[in-house]
Amino acid sequence: MISNSHDETLKGLNIKYNKNVQFIPENIADKFPNLVGLQVWNCSVKWIERRHFKNLRELKTLGLAYNEIEIVDSEAFKDQEKLEKLSLYDNRIEYLSPKTFTHLPNLIELYLHSN
């Protein structure tokens, strides 16, 4: 959980180089509803689900590289219609459902190497 702070002006959030971070905080959209960029790099995140990003409707860039992600729920990005860049490289992903990226009409860049 992220603290009780609430900031509607914050556009970018970087959570990097922290092996104690094992999941995306579920309340991130409550605290920072207008995020355009979210980077969670080099942490210990193991899976991602729709609930992690559900209300981050302004997100254009999502970086989840250098984690330990093994599972990507097929609807993880269902609410990310504005997402343009998605980085999932250097994780442990072995399988992605064909439906995983179907809800991303504005996706321009997708990085999946080194999984």
Backbone bond lengths (Angstrom), bond angles and torsions (degrees), N, CA, C in turn:
res aa  C-N    CA-C-N  psi(-1)  N-CA   C-N-CA  omega(-1)  CA-C   N-CA-C  phi
1 M - - - 1.443 - - 1.525 110.03 -
2 I 1.302 114.73 143.15 1.453 121.45 173.95 1.520 107.17 -90.28
3 S 1.311 117.72 149.89 1.460 122.41 -176.65 1.528 112.34 -55.15
4 N 1.303 116.47 179.53 1.457 122.39 -176.80 1.517 114.11 -75.00
5 S 1.307 118.77 0.98 1.459 120.48 -179.62 1.523 110.44 -63.77
6 H 1.313 115.96 151.88 1.469 122.45 178.76 1.518 106.61 -138.41
7 D 1.324 116.81 123.51 1.449 120.23 -176.32 1.521 109.48 -139.64
8 E 1.312 116.07 105.41 1.460 120.78 -179.91 1.522 112.19 -81.02
9 T 1.330 117.72 -8.72 1.460 120.59 -178.38 1.526 112.78 -92.63
10 L 1.331 117.74 -17.73 1.462 121.34 -178.23 1.525 110.25 -67.10
11 K 1.327 116.65 125.44 1.470 122.45 -177.92 1.521 112.70 -106.79
12 G 1.336 117.69 -24.00 1.452 120.85 -178.25 1.513 111.44 -136.48
13 L 1.333 115.64 140.75 1.453 120.81 179.70 1.524 108.63 -137.41
14 N 1.330 116.24 127.04 1.464 122.50 178.01 1.517 109.38 -115.65
15 I 1.316 115.58 124.17 1.459 122.31 172.34 1.528 104.20 -120.89
16 K 1.317 116.72 105.40 1.461 120.27 -172.20 1.520 111.68 -134.76
17 Y 1.335 114.68 151.51 1.466 123.20 172.53 1.521 112.73 54.32
18 N 1.336 115.61 47.18 1.451 119.86 178.69 1.522 108.59 -136.43
19 K 1.307 117.15 97.87 1.467 121.99 -177.91 1.529 112.52 -68.78
20 N 1.326 118.17 -9.18 1.459 121.09 174.93 1.527 112.08 -77.10
21 V 1.317 117.52 -17.20 1.468 121.26 179.26 1.522 107.46 -83.35
22 Q 1.337 115.68 108.99 1.458 121.09 -176.07 1.527 113.20 -108.30
23 F 1.321 116.85 -6.27 1.458 120.25 179.58 1.524 109.66 -155.73
24 I 1.322 115.66 160.20 1.467 121.17 175.65 1.529 106.58 -78.26
25 P 1.318 119.37 127.17 1.469 120.26 179.96 1.528 111.30 -58.80
26 E 1.326 116.23 128.92 1.464 120.82 -177.80 1.521 113.19 -67.67
27 N 1.299 117.66 -24.44 1.460 120.10 -177.05 1.530 112.77 -96.92
28 I 1.298 117.73 16.40 1.462 120.68 -176.38 1.531 111.83 -60.92
29 A 1.318 117.84 -37.83 1.465 120.93 179.72 1.523 111.74 -71.23
30 D 1.328 117.75 -29.12 1.463 120.42 176.53 1.520 110.82 -67.46
31 K 1.305 116.18 -36.33 1.465 121.42 -176.31 1.528 112.85 -85.68
32 F 1.339 116.31 -35.29 1.465 121.54 -177.00 1.534 109.15 -134.42
33 P 1.320 118.47 72.17 1.472 122.00 -171.35 1.524 115.43 -68.06
34 N 1.311 118.31 -17.76 1.464 120.68 -175.63 1.523 113.82 -108.90
35 L 1.322 116.89 25.22 1.462 120.12 178.73 1.526 110.57 -60.34
36 V 1.315 115.04 133.28 1.458 122.20 175.01 1.523 109.07 -104.19
37 G 1.321 116.33 -30.26 1.459 121.47 179.36 1.515 111.46 -132.54
38 L 1.330 116.16 133.04 1.460 121.95 176.67 1.518 107.90 -133.96
39 Q 1.325 116.03 125.06 1.462 122.63 178.65 1.523 108.36 -121.95
40 V 1.320 116.83 120.23 1.453 122.18 173.14 1.527 104.71 -124.97
41 W 1.337 115.68 91.12 1.465 122.94 -172.27 1.508 111.18 -115.77
42 N 1.315 114.18 143.11 1.458 122.24 173.11 1.525 111.50 55.40
43 C 1.321 114.12 48.01 1.459 121.50 175.51 1.527 107.23 -117.59
44 S 1.307 117.84 -156.44 1.467 121.15 -178.74 1.520 112.34 -120.07
45 V 1.322 117.28 29.18 1.465 121.75 -179.75 1.527 108.51 -63.77
46 K 1.331 116.67 130.54 1.462 121.38 -175.56 1.525 113.58 -109.09
47 W 1.322 117.90 -22.67 1.464 120.98 179.28 1.516 109.96 -151.96
48 I 1.330 115.04 158.11 1.459 119.91 175.37 1.523 108.94 -135.01
49 E 1.315 114.58 140.03 1.452 122.70 -177.62 1.520 110.04 -133.09
50 R 1.303 116.11 166.94 1.464 122.14 179.90 1.527 111.81 -56.03
51 R 1.310 117.56 -39.61 1.473 121.08 -176.61 1.521 112.48 -60.78
52 H 1.311 118.19 -24.00 1.460 121.27 -179.51 1.531 112.27 -69.27
53 F 1.335 116.90 -30.53 1.468 120.71 -174.51 1.523 113.11 -122.20
54 K 1.312 117.77 3.04 1.464 123.37 -168.02 1.526 114.70 -46.13
55 N 1.293 119.45 -48.10 1.463 121.19 -175.29 1.522 114.21 -103.15
56 L 1.311 117.36 17.61 1.466 121.11 175.64 1.528 107.71 -92.93
57 R 1.296 116.42 70.20 1.465 123.05 -171.59 1.531 114.45 -75.85
58 E 1.326 118.59 -12.91 1.467 121.78 -179.45 1.527 112.58 -98.18
59 L 1.311 117.20 -2.03 1.456 122.22 -174.18 1.527 111.97 -61.33
60 K 1.343 115.16 125.46 1.463 121.68 177.07 1.524 111.88 -112.68
61 T 1.331 116.68 -27.51 1.460 121.66 -179.11 1.522 109.09 -130.26
62 L 1.333 115.95 127.31 1.456 121.29 178.54 1.516 108.10 -132.46
63 G 1.330 116.12 116.32 1.456 121.69 -179.60 1.517 110.97 -112.89
64 L 1.320 116.32 117.34 1.458 121.93 -179.38 1.531 111.24 -126.91
65 A 1.307 116.41 31.61 1.464 121.73 -176.79 1.526 111.70 -77.36
66 Y 1.329 115.02 160.78 1.463 123.59 175.53 1.530 113.41 58.99
67 N 1.312 116.44 37.87 1.454 121.49 174.79 1.525 108.22 -109.14
68 E 1.300 116.27 -156.59 1.464 122.31 176.99 1.526 110.28 -123.21
69 I 1.325 116.06 30.84 1.461 121.22 -174.70 1.526 110.37 -63.77
70 E 1.321 114.21 124.17 1.459 121.78 175.66 1.517 110.86 -111.53
71 I 1.330 116.39 -32.35 1.464 121.49 -174.42 1.520 110.26 -120.19
72 V 1.328 115.15 127.11 1.460 122.60 173.20 1.520 105.88 -120.89
73 D 1.311 116.27 109.39 1.456 120.56 179.25 1.527 109.77 -58.42
74 S 1.313 117.76 141.57 1.467 121.18 -176.36 1.524 113.07 -63.14
75 E 1.337 117.51 -18.29 1.465 120.94 178.24 1.526 112.26 -111.25
76 A 1.319 117.00 17.54 1.467 121.19 -176.52 1.526 112.64 -56.92
77 F 1.329 117.20 -33.71 1.467 120.71 -175.42 1.526 112.52 -111.31
78 K 1.314 116.73 18.88 1.466 121.65 -174.25 1.533 113.23 -57.61
79 D 1.301 118.33 -33.85 1.467 122.20 -176.65 1.520 113.82 -96.52
80 Q 1.311 117.69 12.28 1.465 122.16 -173.89 1.524 112.50 -103.58
81 E 1.292 118.18 55.82 1.460 122.23 -176.29 1.525 113.82 -64.07
82 K 1.331 118.05 -23.95 1.463 121.07 -179.82 1.530 113.15 -91.49
83 L 1.327 117.43 -5.45 1.461 121.28 -175.84 1.529 111.08 -61.69
84 E 1.344 115.64 126.78 1.461 122.39 -179.48 1.524 112.89 -110.30
85 K 1.328 116.58 -29.78 1.466 120.44 -176.10 1.523 109.16 -135.63
86 L 1.341 115.72 127.55 1.453 121.95 -179.20 1.520 109.13 -132.79
87 S 1.324 115.78 121.90 1.470 121.66 179.86 1.520 109.41 -114.12
88 L 1.333 115.23 116.72 1.460 122.03 177.59 1.522 111.12 -125.21
89 Y 1.319 117.56 19.61 1.460 120.52 -175.56 1.524 112.24 -75.58
90 D 1.336 114.37 162.83 1.459 122.75 -179.28 1.525 112.77 54.18
91 N 1.326 114.76 53.35 1.454 122.82 173.52 1.520 107.91 -125.85
92 R 1.313 117.15 -154.98 1.471 122.09 -179.38 1.526 111.18 -125.21
93 I 1.308 115.97 30.81 1.467 121.16 -176.90 1.526 109.38 -73.53
94 E 1.313 115.67 124.74 1.464 120.50 177.80 1.519 112.04 -108.97
95 Y 1.329 117.33 -22.27 1.457 120.69 -177.30 1.521 109.86 -144.84
96 L 1.325 115.56 139.20 1.464 122.63 172.10 1.517 107.73 -130.45
97 S 1.301 116.65 133.12 1.457 121.02 176.79 1.522 109.39 -66.13
98 P 1.319 118.26 145.81 1.470 120.46 175.68 1.537 112.38 -59.01
99 K 1.324 117.48 -19.04 1.470 121.92 -178.82 1.534 113.46 -86.20
100 T 1.314 116.94 -8.82 1.464 120.90 -172.48 1.526 113.84 -55.06
101 F 1.326 118.24 -38.91 1.467 120.70 -173.90 1.527 113.45 -111.25
102 T 1.323 117.80 9.62 1.474 120.53 -176.13 1.525 113.78 -69.82
103 H 1.312 117.93 -17.76 1.466 121.25 -178.26 1.529 112.64 -99.00
104 L 1.321 116.33 20.76 1.461 120.87 -176.48 1.529 110.38 -118.89
105 P 1.333 118.19 75.15 1.467 120.83 -175.22 1.524 114.54 -67.50
106 N 1.333 118.10 -20.55 1.466 121.55 -177.43 1.529 113.36 -104.55
107 L 1.327 116.91 7.15 1.462 120.47 -178.73 1.529 110.32 -65.41
108 I 1.332 115.51 122.75 1.463 122.45 179.86 1.529 110.28 -108.98
109 E 1.336 116.26 -39.45 1.464 121.26 -176.67 1.521 110.24 -123.51
110 L 1.339 115.76 128.28 1.459 122.29 177.22 1.522 108.17 -133.91
111 Y 1.317 116.58 122.58 1.464 121.86 -177.78 1.530 109.22 -116.88
112 L 1.344 115.30 117.44 1.460 121.42 -177.40 1.525 113.43 -126.07
113 H 1.313 118.67 3.53 1.465 120.69 -173.32 1.539 111.76 -64.64
114 S 1.309 114.35 160.51 1.475 123.51 177.41 1.532 112.89 61.54
115 N 1.308 114.55 47.66 1.469 120.76 172.44 1.507 108.02 -117.74
